[in-house]
Amino acid sequence: MHSALDKNLFWSTAVPMDKQLLRSIKSCVVLVPHADDESLGCAGLMAMLKEMGTKLTVILTTDGSMSHPNSKKYPADRLAALRLREIINAMEILGLSDKELIHYDAPDARMPTKGEKGFSDLRDRLRRDLINLSPDLLLVPYELDPHCDHRATFQLLISALEIAHILRPIILEYPIWLYENAGLEDLTLLKTGELESLDITPYLKTKQLCIYAHRSQTTQLIDDDPDGFILTDKVIGNFIQQHEYFLKRKKLNPEDSLSSAYFEEIYSSDQDPWGFETSTYERDKYRNTISKIPPNRYTSALEVGCSIGVLTAMLSEHCVKLIAMDISETALSVAKNRLKNNHAVEFRLGAIPEDYPAESFDLIILSEVGYYLSWNDLRNCRKRILGSLKEKGILVLVHWIHFVADYPLTGDQVHNCFLDSDLTSIHSSRYDDYRIDILQKR
């Protein structure tokens, strides 16, 4: 099969990986669909991380039992055991032991994808492992790598992250079959800087040894299945070179605060995209939020990210004056119409931290908005909020706690940022999907 990818052109667009960032990685999890993918795709990076003292864990998702389906010498169970030994041998070359290998034994070439039977069990298992391992860095096959198990492994990771409630890790994707088997539908348009290269020259011999440790895939060890799989010299040549290549897509590693254009696009197709008016989840969350705010008649309040004004209406009952701001002009127009006869509310169009109001407040609500910000913008926003909060003033934080690929931060990261300040926590609640923290300025 001829690949639709011009790999030489592809590689020429790569920017050098930040080795200083690699030195900050404490824990790395490598997700591997088949024994040998780790050696081909990222053995050089793994060797470098090992040398830097990073804790490395390999999670092998399939049993590898279908590479030679017609072999009598190596029926499925024996082949699976052989390939397991081979990945352990490769890891030992990297200085790792079998204690750093976790294997799920999903069926080779039939690993369940999202929605299929068995997927949720794998997702729950990976969730537990992610919580236990707390990785700073995740290595996973490219989302559209043209092999069903590679795609299923990517889907498994994203689904597990959505329920794992861990701090957001860096996600690097490594291509395997993209180089040889890509169709046009497997290609993605990368932004400048989204393809990174790592010079692995000092580790190249180690990587070669790792690749050829998978003898069932690189030699004629299994000689009674003429249709069995083997890694050709051409395929191996894509990986035995001076550099390894990884996709660090902003889709999975957003660094900038989400823009007004992002939200305008969402609201242009649905004026209530998150179901604020109709969702039982939202209704219950709003009631919980209001019930946790210390009872008072607040003279000056600020709601950051008011959206279409559903929570705004509820908050206004407790405020003499409430400034409600949002980045989306479309959402704000809906909110203004909803509360056109409510004279306690003043609406303002703007983004934080740059358009943060100059007034002082005795109540500030940051609900489902902090994770849209970059780390720098969140820290600047924290500074503005702390500066504008009056003595004894109340800060209300409410955020969804699941991983969302588009969002630069998680809800937990937002709350932890404010908890790491001079504000005093007076209430904290955690539910299945969100958390509420009430802080006070002393």
URLIN-V306045 format. One record per residue. N is the residue number from 0. RES is the residue in three letters. PSI is psi as a letter, one per 40 degrees, with the letter a starting at -180 (999 if undefined). Layout:
# URLIN-V306045
<<N,RES,PSI> <N,RES,PSI>>
This chain:
# URLIN-V306045
<<0,MET,h> <1,HIS,h> <2,SER,i> <3,ALA,e> <4,LEU,h> <5,ASP,g> <6,LYS,d> <7,ASN,d> <8,LEU,d> <9,PHE,d> <10,TRP,d> <11,SER,e> <12,THR,e> <13,ALA,i> <14,VAL,i> <15,PRO,i> <16,MET,i> <17,ASP,h> <18,LYS,d> <19,GLN,d> <20,LEU,d> <21,LEU,d> <22,ARG,e> <23,SER,e> <24,ILE,h> <25,LYS,d> <26,SER,h> <27,CYS,h> <28,VAL,h> <29,VAL,h> <30,LEU,h> <31,VAL,h> <32,PRO,d> <33,HIS,i> <34,ALA,h> <35,ASP,d> <36,ASP,d> <37,GLU,d> <38,SER,d> <39,LEU,d> <40,GLY,d> <41,CYS,f> <42,ALA,d> <43,GLY,d> <44,LEU,d> <45,MET,d> <46,ALA,d> <47,MET,d> <48,LEU,d> <49,LYS,d> <50,GLU,d> <51,MET,e> <52,GLY,e> <53,THR,h> <54,LYS,h> <55,LEU,h> <56,THR,h> <57,VAL,h> <58,ILE,h> <59,LEU,h> <60,THR,d> <61,THR,i> <62,ASP,e> <63,GLY,f> <64,SER,e> <65,MET,e> <66,SER,d> <67,HIS,g> <68,PRO,e> <69,ASN,e> <70,SER,h> <71,LYS,d> <72,LYS,d> <73,TYR,g> <74,PRO,i> <75,ALA,d> <76,ASP,d> <77,ARG,d> <78,LEU,d> <79,ALA,d> <80,ALA,d> <81,LEU,d> <82,ARG,d> <83,LEU,d> <84,ARG,d> <85,GLU,d> <86,ILE,d> <87,ILE,d> <88,ASN,d> <89,ALA,d> <90,MET,d> <91,GLU,d> <92,ILE,d> <93,LEU,e> <94,GLY,e> <95,LEU,i> <96,SER,i> <97,ASP,e> <98,LYS,e> <99,GLU,e> <100,LEU,h> <101,ILE,h> <102,HIS,h> <103,TYR,d> <104,ASP,f> <105,ALA,i> <106,PRO,h> <107,ASP,h> <108,ALA,e> <109,ARG,f> <110,MET,h> <111,PRO,i> <112,THR,i> <113,LYS,h> <114,GLY,e> <115,GLU,i> <116,LYS,h> <117,GLY,e> <118,PHE,d> <119,SER,d> <120,ASP,d> <121,LEU,d> <122,ARG,d> <123,ASP,d> <124,ARG,d> <125,LEU,d> <126,ARG,d> <127,ARG,d> <128,ASP,d> <129,LEU,d> <130,ILE,d> <131,ASN,d> <132,LEU,d> <133,SER,g> <134,PRO,i> <135,ASP,d> <136,LEU,h> <137,LEU,h> <138,LEU,h> <139,VAL,i> <140,PRO,i> <141,TYR,h> <142,GLU,d> <143,LEU,f> <144,ASP,h> <145,PRO,g> <146,HIS,h> <147,CYS,d> <148,ASP,d> <149,HIS,d> <150,ARG,d> <151,ALA,d> <152,THR,d> <153,PHE,d> <154,GLN,d> <155,LEU,d> <156,LEU,d> <157,ILE,d> <158,SER,d> <159,ALA,d> <160,LEU,d> <161,GLU,d> <162,ILE,e> <163,ALA,d> <164,HIS,f> <165,ILE,i> <166,LEU,i> <167,ARG,h> <168,PRO,i> <169,ILE,h> <170,ILE,h> <171,LEU,h> <172,GLU,h> <173,TYR,h> <174,PRO,i> <175,ILE,c> <176,TRP,e> <177,LEU,d> <178,TYR,d> <179,GLU,d> <180,ASN,e> <181,ALA,h> <182,GLY,i> <183,LEU,d> <184,GLU,e> <185,ASP,e> <186,LEU,i> <187,THR,i> <188,LEU,h> <189,LEU,i> <190,LYS,i> <191,THR,h> <192,GLY,e> <193,GLU,e> <194,LEU,h> <195,GLU,i> <196,SER,i> <197,LEU,h> <198,ASP,h> <199,ILE,f> <200,THR,d> <201,PRO,e> <202,TYR,e> <203,LEU,d> <204,LYS,d> <205,THR,d> <206,LYS,d> <207,GLN,d> <208,LEU,d> <209,CYS,d> <210,ILE,d> <211,TYR,e> <212,ALA,e> <213,HIS,g> <214,ARG,d> <215,SER,d> <216,GLN,e> <217,THR,e> <218,THR,a> <219,GLN,f> <220,LEU,d> <221,ILE,h> <222,ASP,e> <223,ASP,f> <224,ASP,g> <225,PRO,e> <226,ASP,e> <227,GLY,i> <228,PHE,i> <229,ILE,i> <230,LEU,h> <231,THR,i> <232,ASP,d> <233,LYS,d> <234,VAL,d> <235,ILE,d> <236,GLY,d> <237,ASN,e> <238,PHE,e> <239,ILE,g> <240,GLN,i> <241,GLN,d> <242,HIS,i> <243,GLU,i> <244,TYR,h> <245,PHE,i> <246,LEU,h> <247,LYS,g> <248,ARG,h> <249,LYS,d> <250,LYS,d> <251,LEU,e> <252,ASN,f> <253,PRO,h> <254,GLU,d> <255,ASP,i> <256,SER,i> <257,LEU,i> <258,SER,i> <259,SER,d> <260,ALA,d> <261,TYR,d> <262,PHE,d> <263,GLU,d> <264,GLU,d> <265,ILE,d> <266,TYR,d> <267,SER,d> <268,SER,e> <269,ASP,h> <270,GLN,e> <271,ASP,g> <272,PRO,d> <273,TRP,e> <274,GLY,f> <275,PHE,d> <276,GLU,d> <277,THR,e> <278,SER,h> <279,THR,d> <280,TYR,d> <281,GLU,d> <282,ARG,d> <283,ASP,d> <284,LYS,d> <285,TYR,d> <286,ARG,d> <287,ASN,d> <288,THR,d> <289,ILE,d> <290,SER,d> <291,LYS,e> <292,ILE,h> <293,PRO,h> <294,PRO,h> <295,ASN,i> <296,ARG,g> <297,TYR,h> <298,THR,d> <299,SER,h> <300,ALA,i> <301,LEU,h> <302,GLU,h> <303,VAL,h> <304,GLY,g> <305,CYS,e> <306,SER,b> <307,ILE,e> <308,GLY,e> <309,VAL,d> <310,LEU,d> <311,THR,d> <312,ALA,d> <313,MET,d> <314,LEU,d> <315,SER,d> <316,GLU,e> <317,HIS,e> <318,CYS,i> <319,VAL,d> <320,LYS,h> <321,LEU,h> <322,ILE,h> <323,ALA,h> <324,MET,i> <325,ASP,i> <326,ILE,d> <327,SER,h> <328,GLU,d> <329,THR,d> <330,ALA,d> <331,LEU,d> <332,SER,d> <333,VAL,d> <334,ALA,d> <335,LYS,d> <336,ASN,d> <337,ARG,d> <338,LEU,f> <339,LYS,d> <340,ASN,e> <341,ASN,h> <342,HIS,e> <343,ALA,e> <344,VAL,h> <345,GLU,h> <346,PHE,i> <347,ARG,h> <348,LEU,h> <349,GLY,i> <350,ALA,i> <351,ILE,i> <352,PRO,e> <353,GLU,d> <354,ASP,f> <355,TYR,h> <356,PRO,i> <357,ALA,e> <358,GLU,i> <359,SER,i> <360,PHE,i> <361,ASP,e> <362,LEU,h> <363,ILE,h> <364,ILE,h> <365,LEU,g> <366,SER,h> <367,GLU,f> <368,VAL,d> <369,GLY,d> <370,TYR,e> <371,TYR,e> <372,LEU,i> <373,SER,i> <374,TRP,d> <375,ASN,d> <376,ASP,d> <377,LEU,d> <378,ARG,d> <379,ASN,d> <380,CYS,d> <381,ARG,d> <382,LYS,d> <383,ARG,d> <384,ILE,d> <385,LEU,d> <386,GLY,d> <387,SER,e> <388,LEU,h> <389,LYS,i> <390,GLU,h> <391,LYS,e> <392,GLY,i> <393,ILE,h> <394,LEU,h> <395,VAL,h> <396,LEU,h> <397,VAL,h> <398,HIS,i> <399,TRP,h> <400,ILE,e> <401,HIS,i> <402,PHE,h> <403,VAL,h> <404,ALA,d> <405,ASP,d> <406,TYR,h> <407,PRO,d> <408,LEU,i> <409,THR,i> <410,GLY,d> <411,ASP,d> <412,GLN,d> <413,VAL,d> <414,HIS,d> <415,ASN,d> <416,CYS,d> <417,PHE,d> <418,LEU,d> <419,ASP,f> <420,SER,a> <421,ASP,e> <422,LEU,i> <423,THR,h> <424,SER,h> <425,ILE,e> <426,HIS,i> <427,SER,h> <428,SER,h> <429,ARG,h> <430,TYR,a> <431,ASP,d> <432,ASP,e> <433,TYR,i> <434,ARG,i> <435,ILE,h> <436,ASP,h> <437,ILE,h> <438,LEU,i> <439,GLN,i> <440,LYS,h> <441,ARG,999>>
